[in-house]
Amino acid sequence: MSFHDLPDDWPQRPLTDPQLVADVLDLCVSDEARQRGSLAILLCDDQARLIQPCVVSDIQQISDEADRLQACRTFVMAAEKVGAGLLFAIGRRRGLSVTADDEAWARAARQTCAGRVDLLGFHLITHEGSRPVPLGEQ
């Protein structure tokens, strides 16, 4: 996984291929964002192509369910206005094991997107790599 592996035409490709998603997340979530802990939100068009990445750093302060839901809801409302889908990722320093906190963020993303915008996935990205986080019931 590396943004160095991105094909030249990657902006025209939908973020549906797992390797492309991993490489795009590597590009969009900086080493510093991983070091500090972050929530990355990739706003995508109706073809699942990246329109705009957003990264919220220092998410440790967003620790309860209500705050997670509100953070996700902000991006869902923006995506609704432009008919976009969202791809979420948690950036952290290390470890590719899915934690209870990762699952809580994925639940918040799923709940806020449900019936409103396409949730294209939820991922974990660290210095060691990237992996999808199961979204559970949809």
Contacts in CASP RR format, 6 or more apart in sequence:
PFRMAT RR
TARGET T0000
AUTHOR 0000-0000-0000
METHOD contacts of the structure
MODEL  1
MSFHDLPDDWPQRPLTDPQLVADVLDLCVSDEARQRGSLAILLCDDQARL
IQPCVVSDIQQISDEADRLQACRTFVMAAEKVGAGLLFAIGRRRGLSVTA
DDEAWARAARQTCAGRVDLLGFHLITHEGSRPVPLGEQ
1 19 0 8 1.000
1 22 0 8 1.000
1 23 0 8 1.000
1 26 0 8 1.000
1 129 0 8 1.000
1 130 0 8 1.000
2 23 0 8 1.000
2 26 0 8 1.000
3 23 0 8 1.000
3 24 0 8 1.000
3 26 0 8 1.000
3 27 0 8 1.000
5 19 0 8 1.000
5 23 0 8 1.000
6 20 0 8 1.000
6 23 0 8 1.000
6 24 0 8 1.000
6 27 0 8 1.000
7 13 0 8 1.000
10 20 0 8 1.000
10 23 0 8 1.000
10 24 0 8 1.000
11 49 0 8 1.000
11 50 0 8 1.000
12 49 0 8 1.000
13 20 0 8 1.000
13 49 0 8 1.000
14 44 0 8 1.000
14 47 0 8 1.000
14 48 0 8 1.000
14 49 0 8 1.000
15 21 0 8 1.000
15 24 0 8 1.000
15 42 0 8 1.000
15 44 0 8 1.000
15 48 0 8 1.000
15 49 0 8 1.000
15 50 0 8 1.000
15 87 0 8 1.000
15 120 0 8 1.000
16 48 0 8 1.000
16 120 0 8 1.000
18 132 0 8 1.000
21 87 0 8 1.000
21 123 0 8 1.000
21 130 0 8 1.000
22 123 0 8 1.000
22 125 0 8 1.000
22 129 0 8 1.000
22 130 0 8 1.000
24 42 0 8 1.000
24 50 0 8 1.000
25 40 0 8 1.000
25 42 0 8 1.000
25 89 0 8 1.000
25 123 0 8 1.000
25 125 0 8 1.000
25 130 0 8 1.000
26 125 0 8 1.000
26 129 0 8 1.000
26 130 0 8 1.000
28 40 0 8 1.000
28 42 0 8 1.000
28 53 0 8 1.000
28 55 0 8 1.000
29 38 0 8 1.000
29 40 0 8 1.000
29 55 0 8 1.000
29 89 0 8 1.000
29 91 0 8 1.000
29 125 0 8 1.000
30 55 0 8 1.000
31 127 0 8 1.000
32 57 0 8 1.000
33 40 0 8 1.000
33 55 0 8 1.000
33 57 0 8 1.000
33 91 0 8 1.000
34 91 0 8 1.000
34 92 0 8 1.000
34 93 0 8 1.000
34 125 0 8 1.000
34 126 0 8 1.000
34 127 0 8 1.000
35 93 0 8 1.000
36 57 0 8 1.000
36 58 0 8 1.000
37 57 0 8 1.000
37 58 0 8 1.000
37 59 0 8 1.000
37 60 0 8 1.000
37 90 0 8 1.000
37 91 0 8 1.000
37 92 0 8 1.000
37 93 0 8 1.000
38 55 0 8 1.000
38 56 0 8 1.000
38 57 0 8 1.000
38 58 0 8 1.000
38 59 0 8 1.000
38 90 0 8 1.000
38 91 0 8 1.000
38 92 0 8 1.000
39 55 0 8 1.000
39 56 0 8 1.000
39 59 0 8 1.000
39 62 0 8 1.000
39 71 0 8 1.000
39 88 0 8 1.000
39 89 0 8 1.000
39 90 0 8 1.000
39 91 0 8 1.000
39 105 0 8 1.000
40 53 0 8 1.000
40 54 0 8 1.000
40 55 0 8 1.000
40 56 0 8 1.000
40 88 0 8 1.000
40 89 0 8 1.000
40 90 0 8 1.000
40 91 0 8 1.000
40 125 0 8 1.000
41 53 0 8 1.000
41 54 0 8 1.000
41 55 0 8 1.000
41 56 0 8 1.000
41 75 0 8 1.000
41 86 0 8 1.000
41 87 0 8 1.000
41 88 0 8 1.000
42 50 0 8 1.000
42 52 0 8 1.000
42 53 0 8 1.000
42 54 0 8 1.000
42 86 0 8 1.000
42 87 0 8 1.000
42 88 0 8 1.000
42 89 0 8 1.000
42 120 0 8 1.000
43 50 0 8 1.000
43 51 0 8 1.000
43 52 0 8 1.000
43 53 0 8 1.000
43 54 0 8 1.000
43 75 0 8 1.000
43 78 0 8 1.000
43 79 0 8 1.000
43 82 0 8 1.000
43 84 0 8 1.000
43 85 0 8 1.000
43 86 0 8 1.000
44 50 0 8 1.000
44 51 0 8 1.000
44 84 0 8 1.000
44 85 0 8 1.000
44 86 0 8 1.000
44 87 0 8 1.000
44 118 0 8 1.000
44 120 0 8 1.000
45 51 0 8 1.000
45 84 0 8 1.000
45 85 0 8 1.000
46 83 0 8 1.000
46 84 0 8 1.000
46 85 0 8 1.000
48 85 0 8 1.000
48 118 0 8 1.000
48 120 0 8 1.000
51 82 0 8 1.000
51 84 0 8 1.000
54 75 0 8 1.000
56 71 0 8 1.000
59 71 0 8 1.000
59 90 0 8 1.000
62 68 0 8 1.000
62 71 0 8 1.000
65 104 0 8 1.000
65 108 0 8 1.000
68 104 0 8 1.000
68 105 0 8 1.000
68 108 0 8 1.000
69 108 0 8 1.000
69 111 0 8 1.000
69 112 0 8 1.000
71 108 0 8 1.000
72 88 0 8 1.000
72 105 0 8 1.000
72 108 0 8 1.000
72 109 0 8 1.000
72 111 0 8 1.000
72 112 0 8 1.000
72 113 0 8 1.000
73 112 0 8 1.000
75 86 0 8 1.000
76 86 0 8 1.000
76 112 0 8 1.000
76 113 0 8 1.000
76 116 0 8 1.000
76 117 0 8 1.000
78 84 0 8 1.000
79 85 0 8 1.000
79 86 0 8 1.000
79 116 0 8 1.000
79 117 0 8 1.000
80 116 0 8 1.000
80 117 0 8 1.000
83 117 0 8 1.000
84 117 0 8 1.000
85 113 0 8 1.000
85 117 0 8 1.000
85 118 0 8 1.000
85 119 0 8 1.000
85 120 0 8 1.000
86 109 0 8 1.000
86 113 0 8 1.000
86 117 0 8 1.000
86 118 0 8 1.000
86 119 0 8 1.000
86 120 0 8 1.000
87 119 0 8 1.000
87 120 0 8 1.000
87 121 0 8 1.000
87 122 0 8 1.000
87 123 0 8 1.000
88 105 0 8 1.000
88 106 0 8 1.000
88 109 0 8 1.000
88 119 0 8 1.000
88 121 0 8 1.000
88 122 0 8 1.000
88 123 0 8 1.000
89 122 0 8 1.000
89 123 0 8 1.000
89 124 0 8 1.000
89 125 0 8 1.000
89 130 0 8 1.000
90 101 0 8 1.000
90 102 0 8 1.000
90 105 0 8 1.000
90 122 0 8 1.000
90 123 0 8 1.000
90 124 0 8 1.000
90 125 0 8 1.000
90 133 0 8 1.000
91 124 0 8 1.000
91 125 0 8 1.000
91 126 0 8 1.000
92 124 0 8 1.000
92 125 0 8 1.000
92 126 0 8 1.000
93 126 0 8 1.000
93 127 0 8 1.000
94 126 0 8 1.000
94 127 0 8 1.000
94 128 0 8 1.000
95 126 0 8 1.000
95 128 0 8 1.000
96 124 0 8 1.000
96 126 0 8 1.000
96 128 0 8 1.000
96 129 0 8 1.000
96 130 0 8 1.000
96 131 0 8 1.000
98 124 0 8 1.000
98 131 0 8 1.000
98 133 0 8 1.000
98 134 0 8 1.000
102 124 0 8 1.000
102 133 0 8 1.000
103 133 0 8 1.000
103 134 0 8 1.000
105 122 0 8 1.000
105 133 0 8 1.000
106 122 0 8 1.000
106 133 0 8 1.000
106 134 0 8 1.000
106 135 0 8 1.000
106 136 0 8 1.000
109 119 0 8 1.000
109 121 0 8 1.000
109 122 0 8 1.000
109 135 0 8 1.000
110 119 0 8 1.000
110 122 0 8 1.000
110 135 0 8 1.000
110 136 0 8 1.000
110 137 0 8 1.000
110 138 0 8 1.000
113 119 0 8 1.000
114 138 0 8 1.000
119 135 0 8 1.000
119 138 0 8 1.000
121 132 0 8 1.000
121 135 0 8 1.000
122 132 0 8 1.000
122 133 0 8 1.000
122 135 0 8 1.000
123 130 0 8 1.000
123 131 0 8 1.000
123 132 0 8 1.000
123 133 0 8 1.000
124 130 0 8 1.000
124 131 0 8 1.000
124 132 0 8 1.000
124 133 0 8 1.000
END
